[in-house]
Amino acid sequence: MLLILGFASDLTAIRFPFIALGFLFTFLGFIIYACIDVHTQLNVAYYACFMMTWGTSAPSVLLDVWYNNNIASEPQRILLTSIGVPIANLMGVVSSNIFLPRDAPKYLPALATTAAFGGMGILLTCVLGAFMVWDNGRRDRREGVKRRAREIPTERLREGPSGEVYRWFL
């Protein structure tokens, strides 16, 4: 799934919908698993587990690409990547420690907690992506020219969002 989402985001040159889709796959997998009886619906349980894993790696990888595309300053990229990647990996520690034996066999608190993190990821990704689309449109209207981020030379993007020609890489 990571390859499909990665290639699709490269093909469309838009990242945020595919990041949100990765979160959505995992979110739906947890919701399906929490809502079924695993013993009587084993095939559905396996499908839900596959859905949970479909989206686990895609958001992290695509998020790295997304924020690095939007930051022209190398020191800022280094700082954000050196903080963002470990925090994303740390979430595996969180999710592996919330499945407690006393919650067996359904593990509803753990499933709900993990699904809530996925839901928040979907929401934050969509809100940030919508803001970037809105801000790019506002900049286009102000300049009277419709531009895409990849049409602007990198040296002109160094000022970041404070620059006149800056466009967000969606």
URGIDA-V533877 format. One record per pair of residues at least 4 apart in sequence whose C-alpha atoms are under 6 Angstrom apart, sorted by the first residue. I is the first residue (numbers start at 1). J is the second residue. Records with the same first field share a line. If there is no record, write none. Layout:
I=J  J
//
This chain:
1=54
2=6  58
3=7
4=8
5=18
7=11
9=13  14  15
14=170
15=170
16=129
19=59
20=122  125
22=55  58  59
23=55  118  122
24=28
25=51  55
26=51  52  55
27=115  118
28=32
29=48  51  52
30=111  115
32=48
33=45  48
37=41
38=42  45
58=62
59=63
68=77
70=169
72=158
77=81
78=82
80=84
81=85
86=90
98=110
99=110
103=107
108=112
111=115
112=116
121=125
125=129
126=130
131=135
132=136  168
136=167
140=144  145  146
149=167  168  169
157=166
159=163
161=166
//
